[in-house]
Amino acid sequence: HVEAKTGYTRYLVNRLPRVNRSTLKYLIQLLQITDSHSKENNMAIHNLATVFGPNLLKSKNETMFSMAAATAQTNSVVHTLIEGYDIVFGEDDFSLALDRPSGMTGKALYDFAGSNDGELSFKKDDLITVVHIGGDGWSRGGIGKRFGKFPTTYTQTLDANVAARAYKKHQYMNKMNELTDQVEEEKKGIDLLNAERAKLEGELNALSEKKQQLLGQSEVAKERVAKILLQDDLLEGFLLFLAWHQKMQNRQQDNAKAKESLMEEMTSLKNGLPAAAKRKKKDKAPTLDQLRSSFDGTKVALSEEMEITRRLYGEGDDRAGGFSSGSVAVQGTSAALPPSHQISDVTLAELLPASSRTQLLKQY
């Protein structure tokens, strides 16, 4: 068959040194052009093969007898080079058919592993396209894209009909093997996915346990905070201390201002000069009624402070004693505060409006 001979010739030409291959390509191209004008020059392919064959294919130790004996084979090779020029010297890949016979077919009886790249390796029951059976015990042929020589006794030549059926069976078995390999690969992929899934499920379970643990700790913290908030005496005492402390600061500021004003007026009276002399000329000097009113206001403020102190700590308790009876920690400091059972008749409602008390309860 032309396909098998052309494929094997391509294999041999590609094994030539680069310079030799380029020279041969140029000569065969010239012969192909000559063949295209065979009607005018009467030089068809078989004539060109006969004339140029002995010159193109010649061994070193060739004799007239050996050259005459190899004439038919030489002409066949040159004929193939000219006729299959595009395939032999082409750059595209070439492969023998794997689903039908491409020439004489041989079936492998044993496995064969070639010892070099010039020998064709195969497995038992492989189908080989045989191009030439040599007298030296070696045959030439190929499988798909691979070509080379192999032991003739390792193969069995098949009839054309038997070869056709063998290729169909071989194609079926190859397809089954491909599907089997594909199934195995898919099983490996599934196993990997299952392993990854198990790993992710384990991590998810660990996160769920961590979540439950954190929720439990949160509930414990909530219970502790609730117990603290339910201690009315501590909370009420703390809020009462804050309100009292703020009110005392305000009272002290007012008393300081009143005292400063009173001392200023007293100094002015003592020196016989009105305090207005130190102000701008447009201000009027205070009258005696105004001084009396300022003094009365200071007196009232001092009385209210003493009354609040009395109501907080009870009759007969001084501030030092009251503060030493209890304490509340505020931001790392300790401030004295009387316990709830020592507070007499004062309440948060009297010292602090309802809206302010609600706001403090929410804050603390």
Secondary structure as the mmCIF struct_conf table of DSSP 4:
data_model
#
loop_
_struct_conf.conf_type_id
_struct_conf.id
_struct_conf.beg_label_comp_id
_struct_conf.beg_label_asym_id
_struct_conf.beg_label_seq_id
_struct_conf.end_label_comp_id
_struct_conf.end_label_asym_id
_struct_conf.end_label_seq_id
HELX_RH_AL_P HELX_RH_AL_P1 VAL A 2 ASN A 14
TURN_TY1_P TURN_TY1_P1 ARG A 15 ARG A 15
BEND BEND1 LEU A 16 LEU A 16
HELX_RH_AL_P HELX_RH_AL_P2 ARG A 18 SER A 36
TURN_TY1_P TURN_TY1_P2 HIS A 37 HIS A 37
HELX_RH_AL_P HELX_RH_AL_P3 SER A 38 ASN A 41
HELX_RH_AL_P HELX_RH_AL_P4 ILE A 45 LEU A 56
BEND BEND2 LEU A 57 LEU A 57
TURN_TY1_P TURN_TY1_P3 LYS A 60 ASN A 61
HELX_RH_AL_P HELX_RH_AL_P5 MET A 64 ALA A 69
TURN_TY1_P TURN_TY1_P4 ALA A 70 ALA A 70
HELX_RH_AL_P HELX_RH_AL_P6 THR A 71 GLU A 83
TURN_TY1_P TURN_TY1_P5 GLY A 84 GLY A 84
HELX_RH_AL_P HELX_RH_AL_P7 TYR A 85 VAL A 88
BEND BEND3 PHE A 89 PHE A 89
BEND BEND4 GLU A 91 ASP A 92
BEND BEND5 LEU A 98 ARG A 100
BEND BEND6 SER A 102 GLY A 103
STRN STRN1 MET A 104 ALA A 108
BEND BEND7 LEU A 109 TYR A 110
STRN STRN2 PHE A 112 PHE A 112
BEND BEND8 SER A 115 ASN A 116
TURN_TY1_P TURN_TY1_P6 ASP A 117 GLY A 118
STRN STRN3 GLU A 119 GLU A 119
STRN STRN4 PHE A 122 PHE A 122
TURN_TY1_P TURN_TY1_P7 LYS A 124 ASP A 125
STRN STRN5 LEU A 127 ILE A 133
TURN_TY1_P TURN_TY1_P8 GLY A 135 ASP A 136
BEND BEND9 GLY A 137 GLY A 137
STRN STRN6 TRP A 138 ILE A 143
TURN_TY1_P TURN_TY1_P9 GLY A 144 LYS A 145
STRN STRN7 ARG A 146 PRO A 151
HELX_RH_3T_P HELX_RH_3T_P1 THR A 152 TYR A 154
STRN STRN8 THR A 155 LEU A 158
HELX_RH_AL_P HELX_RH_AL_P8 ALA A 160 LEU A 229
TURN_TY1_P TURN_TY1_P10 LEU A 230 LEU A 230
HELX_RH_AL_P HELX_RH_AL_P9 ASP A 232 LYS A 270
TURN_TY1_P TURN_TY1_P11 ASN A 271 GLY A 272
HELX_RH_3T_P HELX_RH_3T_P2 ALA A 275 LYS A 278
BEND BEND10 ARG A 279 ARG A 279
TURN_TY1_P TURN_TY1_P12 LYS A 281 LYS A 282
BEND BEND11 ASP A 283 ASP A 283
HELX_LH_PP_P HELX_LH_PP_P1 LYS A 284 THR A 287
HELX_RH_AL_P HELX_RH_AL_P10 LEU A 288 TYR A 313
TURN_TY1_P TURN_TY1_P13 GLU A 315 GLY A 316
HELX_RH_AL_P HELX_RH_AL_P11 ARG A 319 SER A 324
TURN_TY1_P TURN_TY1_P14 SER A 325 SER A 325
STRN STRN9 SER A 327 VAL A 330
TURN_TY1_P TURN_TY1_P15 GLN A 331 GLY A 332
STRN STRN10 THR A 333 ALA A 336
HELX_RH_3T_P HELX_RH_3T_P3 SER A 340 GLN A 342
BEND BEND12 ASP A 345 ASP A 345
HELX_RH_AL_P HELX_RH_AL_P12 LEU A 348 LEU A 351
BEND BEND13 LEU A 352 LEU A 352
HELX_RH_AL_P HELX_RH_AL_P13 ALA A 354 GLN A 363
#
